Amino acid sequence: MSNIELKCDDKGTGKAVGKSNSIEQIRYGCALGAMHTAFAIPRVIPIAHCGPGCVDKQTANIAFYNGFQGGGYGGGSVVPSSNIYEKEVVFGGEDRLRELIEATFKIMDADLFVVMTGCIPDTVGDDVGSVVGEFQAKGLPIVYAETGGFKGNNFTGHELVTEAIIDQYVGDYNGPLEKGVVNVWSLLPFHNTFWRGDLVEIKRLLEGVGLKVNILFGHESLGVSEWKNIKKAQFNLVLSPWLGLKTAEHLKEKYGQPYLHIPTIPIGAKETSSFLRKVVDFAGIDKDKAEKFIENEEKKYYEYLEDFSDFYAEYWWGLPAKFSVIGDSAYNLALTKFLVNQLGLIPARQIITENPPEKYREAIKNEYRHIAEDVSTDVEFEEDSYVIHEKIRNTDFGHKPPIIFGTTWERDLAKELKGFIVEVGFPASYEVVLSKSYIGYKGALTLIEKIYTTIVSASA
């Protein structure tokens, strides 16, 4: 999207004379992009009721040019789409959708189908709920979510999809809650480049302290059977600055489940051990078992860090001192805390790009005011890469080259500033990602390797 609006000046040259409200180099998808939420659940396939090209654009950007993650069992080129045209705009697309759903059930094998709408059917008023209801009445596993692009971005769409599955598929429940079972609501699947590996690590950590974990998305999820058990969990864990809070509030009202909100996704020993102790306290499970796990993980972590200290002591004079993080709030906050508290780097500028709802922004800002006991920094919310890059150009990074934790959009900017770039978010088209994780004890070591390999190789 262009940042510049072309208008004819008084000489009729067509020269750019003003800035429009459009966004340059976008960093998220539309609400329909939450089809990735659906096919991030094993054996779940989305059905898209939208115009031609919508599915391809979302999957190409969010799943392909973002770590080249692939579409898995139910994504990418697998997604059925109605590809509606002018006829459906004039006469409605309900018949077309009904036809598509019938064909999908005949051809495709899945445990659950999620019908998702684009802008056209939401604008013309297709009664998608009524069409899907016909199949639900037959006992078929299908739900729907209205995800027209004007509803918001794929973060908004994500919670529309999760609530649709909970309300239309998981259903009601009045039974007891099972102690020691937790539902995890954290990173946005596919949009977060490293979500697969990160969720595996989150599950490993929580199981290590004695919990049974419904991780819900990715290869460690049990699929729809795990979603069916959401209603029996003792509590919900929201591990992000804001994403998942709406879902957790909904589950609290629906099933009476309490939830624990921890805004910072843990990277490194300090944050990870603190995170685990908070969860253990909230769950009321065996602290002795948890402490043994934490002690063992910390021991291994600091042994590796001790090995790294030789390099750090030898090359500290040539390493960056200041950094900037540009990306969604989950990784932005997590990275900032780790880089300050574990590596001793100085935050120069932090910019959050996913446009969080206004009601959460003050709480997010407050987290940055308490990055460390003696470190406070500001955070800005900005979606337009043109504006973001101007802000970074005008940032004081001191006399050493900066290190920027950002996206592919920042590669040329880093070269311009004679700095270093580590791609940590959407879009990341210079990373091929399978199971890499940057969180927890193990992920922090991987992140340190990535940071300093980038610096050393660029300096050669």
C-alpha positions in Angstrom: 0.0 0.0 0.0 1.3 3.4 -0.8 1.9 6.1 1.8 1.5 8.8 -0.8 -1.7 10.1 -2.3 -1.2 11.5 -5.8 -3.2 14.6 -6.5 -2.9 17.2 -9.3 -1.2 20.3 -8.0 -2.1 23.8 -9.3 0.0 23.1 -12.4 -1.7 19.8 -13.2 1.5 17.7 -13.0 0.0 15.0 -10.8 2.8 15.6 -8.3 2.4 14.0 -4.9 1.3 16.9 -2.6 -0.1 15.2 0.4 -0.1 12.1 2.7 -3.0 9.8 2.6 -4.5 7.5 5.3 -3.2 4.4 3.5 -0.4 2.3 5.0 2.9 1.5 3.4 4.4 -2.0 3.8 1.6 -3.5 5.9 2.5 -5.8 8.8 -0.7 -7.9 9.3 -3.5 -9.4 7.2 -7.2 -8.7 7.2 -9.7 -10.5 9.5 -10.0 -13.3 6.9 -6.3 -14.0 7.5 -7.5 -15.8 10.6 -8.1 -18.8 8.4 -4.5 -19.6 9.7 -6.1 -19.9 13.1 -8.3 -22.6 11.8 -5.7 -24.7 10.0 -3.2 -24.3 12.8 -5.5 -26.8 14.6 -4.7 -30.3 13.4 -7.2 -31.7 10.9 -9.3 -28.5 10.8 -9.9 -27.0 7.4 -11.3 -23.5 6.7 -13.9 -22.8 4.0 -13.6 -19.3 2.6 -16.7 -17.5 1.3 -15.0 -14.5 -0.4 -13.9 -13.1 -3.7 -11.2 -14.6 -5.9 -7.7 -14.0 -4.8 -8.4 -13.3 -1.1 -7.3 -16.7 0.1 -4.2 -16.7 -2.0 -3.1 -13.2 -0.8 -3.5 -14.1 2.9 -1.7 -17.4 2.7 1.0 -16.1 0.5 1.8 -13.3 2.8 1.2 -14.8 6.3 2.3 -18.4 5.7 4.8 -18.2 2.8 6.7 -14.9 2.8 6.9 -15.2 6.6 9.4 -17.9 7.3 8.1 -20.1 4.4 6.1 -22.0 6.9 3.8 -23.9 4.5 0.1 -24.5 4.8 0.1 -27.9 6.5 -2.9 -30.3 6.3 -5.7 -27.7 5.8 -4.1 -24.5 4.6 -2.4 -23.0 1.5 -3.8 -24.3 -1.7 -6.0 -26.8 0.2 -8.5 -24.1 1.4 -11.9 -24.4 -0.5 -13.2 -21.0 -1.6 -16.4 -19.8 -3.2 -14.5 -17.2 -5.3 -17.7 -15.1 -5.7 -18.1 -12.6 -8.6 -20.6 -10.0 -9.7 -23.5 -12.4 -9.8 -23.3 -13.1 -6.1 -22.9 -9.4 -5.4 -26.2 -8.7 -7.1 -28.2 -11.8 -6.1 -26.4 -13.0 -3.0 -24.0 -15.8 -2.5 -25.9 -18.2 -0.2 -26.5 -20.8 -2.9 -22.9 -20.7 -4.0 -21.8 -21.2 -0.4 -24.2 -24.1 0.2 -22.9 -25.8 -3.0 -19.3 -25.3 -1.8 -20.0 -26.8 1.6 -21.7 -29.8 0.1 -18.8 -30.4 -2.2 -16.3 -29.9 0.5 -17.8 -32.6 2.7 -17.8 -35.0 -0.2 -14.2 -34.4 -1.2 -12.2 -33.4 1.9 -11.5 -35.3 5.1 -11.4 -33.2 8.3 -12.5 -33.3 11.9 -13.9 -29.8 11.7 -14.6 -27.2 9.0 -14.7 -23.5 9.7 -16.6 -21.2 7.3 -15.1 -17.8 7.1 -16.4 -14.8 5.2 -14.7 -12.0 3.2 -15.8 -8.5 2.6 -18.3 -9.2 -0.2 -20.7 -11.5 1.6 -20.5 -9.5 4.8 -21.3 -6.3 2.8 -24.2 -7.7 0.8 -25.7 -9.5 3.8 -25.4 -13.2 3.0 -27.0 -15.2 5.9 -24.0 -17.4 6.4 -25.3 -18.5 9.8 -28.5 -19.9 8.3 -26.6 -21.8 5.6 -24.1 -23.3 8.0 -27.0 -24.0 10.4 -28.5 -26.4 7.8 -25.4 -28.6 8.0 -25.0 -28.2 11.8 -28.6 -29.5 12.1 -27.5 -32.7 10.4 -24.8 -33.2 13.0 -21.9 -32.3 10.7 -18.8 -30.7 12.3 -18.9 -27.2 10.9 -18.9 -23.7 12.4 -18.8 -20.2 10.9 -17.2 -16.8 11.7 -17.9 -13.5 10.0 -14.5 -12.2 9.2 -15.0 -9.5 6.5 -11.8 -7.4 6.2 -13.5 -4.3 7.5 -14.0 -6.1 10.9 -10.3 -5.6 11.6 -7.0 -7.4 11.1 -6.1 -11.0 11.5 -5.7 -10.5 15.3 -9.3 -9.5 15.5 -10.3 -12.4 13.2 -8.4 -14.9 15.4 -10.6 -14.2 18.4 -13.7 -14.3 16.2 -12.7 -17.8 15.1 -11.8 -19.1 18.5 -15.1 -18.0 20.0 -17.0 -19.5 17.0 -15.4 -22.9 17.7 -16.1 -22.6 21.4 -19.7 -21.5 21.1 -20.8 -23.6 18.1 -18.6 -26.8 18.5 -17.3 -27.1 22.1 -20.7 -26.2 23.5 -22.1 -25.8 27.0 -20.8 -27.5 30.2 -21.8 -27.4 33.8 -19.5 -30.1 35.2 -16.4 -29.9 37.4 -13.1 -28.3 36.4 -10.1 -30.6 36.4 -7.3 -29.4 38.6 -3.9 -29.1 37.0 -5.3 -28.6 33.4 -4.6 -25.4 31.6 -5.7 -23.9 28.3 -3.0 -21.7 26.7 -3.8 -18.6 24.7 -0.7 -17.0 23.4 1.0 -16.3 20.1 -1.0 -15.7 16.9 -0.5 -18.8 14.7 1.5 -18.3 11.5 1.6 -14.5 11.9 4.2 -15.0 14.6 7.0 -16.5 12.5 8.2 -18.9 15.3 4.8 -19.8 16.7 5.2 -23.6 16.2 8.5 -24.0 18.0 7.4 -21.4 20.7 4.2 -23.3 21.5 6.1 -26.6 21.7 8.4 -24.9 24.3 5.6 -23.4 26.3 3.9 -26.8 26.5 7.2 -28.4 27.6 7.8 -25.8 30.3 4.3 -26.1 31.7 4.3 -29.9 31.7 7.7 -29.7 33.3 6.3 -28.1 36.4 3.4 -30.6 36.6 0.5 -29.2 34.5 -1.6 -30.9 31.8 -1.6 -28.5 28.9 -4.1 -27.9 26.1 -1.8 -26.0 23.8 -4.6 -25.9 21.1 -2.6 -25.0 18.1 0.3 -26.6 16.2 1.9 -30.1 16.0 1.7 -30.6 19.8 -2.1 -30.1 19.9 -4.4 -33.1 19.9 -6.7 -31.2 17.6 -10.5 -31.0 18.1 -10.5 -33.5 21.0 -8.3 -31.1 22.9 -10.6 -28.2 22.0 -13.5 -30.3 23.3 -11.7 -30.5 26.6 -11.3 -26.7 26.9 -14.4 -26.5 29.0 -13.0 -28.9 31.7 -9.7 -27.0 32.3 -9.0 -25.6 35.8 -8.0 -22.3 34.3 -6.9 -20.4 31.2 -3.5 -18.9 30.7 -3.2 -15.7 28.6 0.5 -15.4 27.8 0.7 -12.2 25.7 0.2 -8.5 26.2 -3.4 -8.6 25.1 -4.3 -11.2 22.5 -6.4 -13.9 24.1 -7.9 -11.7 26.9 -11.2 -11.4 25.1 -11.4 -15.2 24.7 -10.4 -15.8 28.3 -13.1 -13.4 29.5 -15.6 -15.3 27.3 -14.6 -18.6 28.8 -14.9 -17.2 32.3 -18.4 -16.1 31.6 -19.3 -19.3 29.8 -17.7 -22.0 32.0 -16.8 -20.1 35.2 -13.1 -20.7 34.5 -10.6 -18.2 36.0 -7.7 -17.0 34.0 -4.2 -15.9 34.7 -2.8 -13.1 32.5 1.0 -12.8 32.1 1.8 -10.1 29.6 5.4 -11.0 28.9 6.3 -14.1 27.0 9.4 -15.4 28.8 12.8 -15.4 27.2 15.8 -16.4 29.3 16.2 -17.8 32.8 15.0 -14.8 34.7 11.7 -14.3 32.9 11.0 -18.0 32.4 11.5 -19.0 36.0 9.4 -16.1 37.2 6.7 -17.1 34.7 6.6 -20.7 35.9 6.4 -19.7 39.5 3.5 -17.4 38.9 1.6 -20.2 37.1 2.4 -22.8 39.8 1.1 -20.4 42.5 -2.1 -19.7 40.5 -2.7 -23.5 39.8 -1.9 -24.5 43.4 0.1 -27.5 42.3 3.2 -29.1 43.9 5.9 -26.4 44.3 8.7 -28.8 45.2 8.3 -30.6 41.8 8.2 -27.3 40.0 11.3 -26.0 41.7 13.3 -29.1 40.8 12.4 -28.6 37.2 13.3 -24.9 37.3 16.6 -25.5 39.1 17.6 -28.1 36.5 16.7 -25.9 33.6 18.5 -22.9 35.1 21.6 -25.0 35.7 21.8 -26.0 32.0 21.0 -22.5 30.8 23.8 -20.8 32.8 26.3 -23.4 31.9 25.8 -22.5 28.3 25.8 -18.8 29.1 29.1 -19.2 30.9 30.6 -20.7 27.7 29.3 -17.7 25.8 30.9 -15.2 28.3 34.3 -15.8 26.8 33.2 -14.5 23.4 31.3 -11.6 25.0 34.3 -10.6 27.1 36.6 -10.7 24.1 34.4 -8.9 21.6 32.3 -6.5 23.7 34.0 -3.5 22.3 32.8 -4.2 18.8 29.2 -5.2 19.7 26.1 -3.0 19.4 25.1 -1.2 22.6 21.6 0.1 21.6 18.8 -1.7 19.9 15.3 -1.1 18.4 12.4 -3.6 18.2 9.8 -3.2 15.5 6.9 -5.7 15.5 3.9 -7.1 17.2 3.5 -6.5 21.0 4.1 -10.1 22.1 7.6 -10.4 20.7 8.3 -6.7 21.1 7.8 -6.7 24.9 9.5 -10.1 25.4 12.6 -9.2 23.4 13.0 -5.8 25.0 12.9 -7.3 28.5 15.4 -10.0 27.6 17.8 -7.7 25.8 17.9 -5.3 28.7 17.9 -7.7 31.6 20.0 -10.6 30.1 22.4 -9.0 27.6 22.6 -5.5 29.1 21.7 -3.7 25.9 20.1 -0.2 25.8 16.6 0.3 24.3 16.6 3.1 21.8 13.2 2.8 20.2 10.3 0.3 20.5 7.5 0.4 18.0 4.4 -1.9 18.2 2.8 -2.6 14.8 -0.3 -4.7 15.1 -2.7 -1.9 16.1 -3.8 -3.3 19.6 -7.2 -2.2 20.8 -7.1 1.2 22.6 -8.3 -0.3 25.9 -5.2 -2.4 26.2 -2.6 0.2 25.2 -2.1 1.9 28.6 -1.4 -1.4 30.3 1.1 -2.3 27.5 2.8 1.1 28.0 3.1 0.4 31.7 5.0 -2.8 31.0 7.7 -0.8 29.2 7.9 1.6 32.1 9.1 -1.3 34.2 11.4 -3.1 31.9 13.9 -3.5 34.7 14.3 -2.1 38.2 16.4 0.8 36.9 15.3 0.9 33.3 12.2 2.5 31.9 11.4 3.2 28.2 8.6 4.4 26.0 6.8 2.4 23.4 5.0 3.7 20.3 2.1 2.3 18.3 2.5 2.7 14.5 1.4 0.7 11.5 2.9 2.7 8.6 6.4 1.6 7.6 7.2 5.0 6.1 6.6 6.6 9.4 8.3 3.8 11.3 11.5 4.1 9.2 11.6 7.9 9.6 11.4 7.5 13.4 14.2 4.9 13.3 16.4 7.2 11.1 15.9 10.0 13.7 16.8 7.8 16.7 20.1 8.3 18.5 21.9 5.0 18.6 25.2 6.5 19.8 28.5 5.9 18.2 28.1 2.2 17.6 26.1 0.6 14.9 22.5 -0.3 16.0 20.9 -3.7 16.0 17.3 -3.8 14.8 14.9 -6.6 15.6 12.3 -6.2 13.0 11.1 -7.6 9.7 12.1 -7.9 6.0 10.9 -4.3 5.7 13.8 -3.1 7.8 16.6 -4.8 5.9 17.4 -1.9 3.7 17.0 0.5 6.6 19.6 -1.5 8.7 22.1 -1.2 5.7 21.4 2.5 5.5 22.2 2.9 9.2 25.2 0.5 8.9 23.6 -1.7 11.5 22.5 -5.2 11.9 19.1 -6.8 11.3 17.5 -9.8 13.0 14.1 -10.7 11.5 11.7 -11.6 14.3 8.3 -11.1 12.8 5.9 -10.7 9.9 7.1 -10.5 7.2 10.3 -12.5 7.6 11.2 -13.6 4.0 14.9 -14.1 4.8 14.2 -16.8 7.4 13.2 -20.4 6.7 11.4 -21.6 9.9 10.6 -25.2 10.8 10.6 -25.6 14.6 12.8 -22.7 15.7 11.9 -21.1 19.1 13.2 -18.0 20.7 11.4 -18.3 24.1 12.1 -20.1 27.4 15.5 -21.3 28.5 16.4 -23.1 25.3 14.9 -20.5 22.9 17.0 -17.8 24.6 20.2 -19.6 23.8 19.1 -20.0 20.2 18.3 -16.2 20.1 21.7 -15.4 21.5 23.3 -17.5 18.8 21.3 -15.8 16.1 22.1 -12.3 17.3 25.8 -12.7 17.6 26.2 -14.9 14.5 24.4 -12.0 12.6 26.9 -9.5 14.0 30.0 -11.5 13.5 29.2 -12.6 10.0 28.2 -9.1 8.9 31.5 -7.7 10.3 33.6 -10.3 8.4 
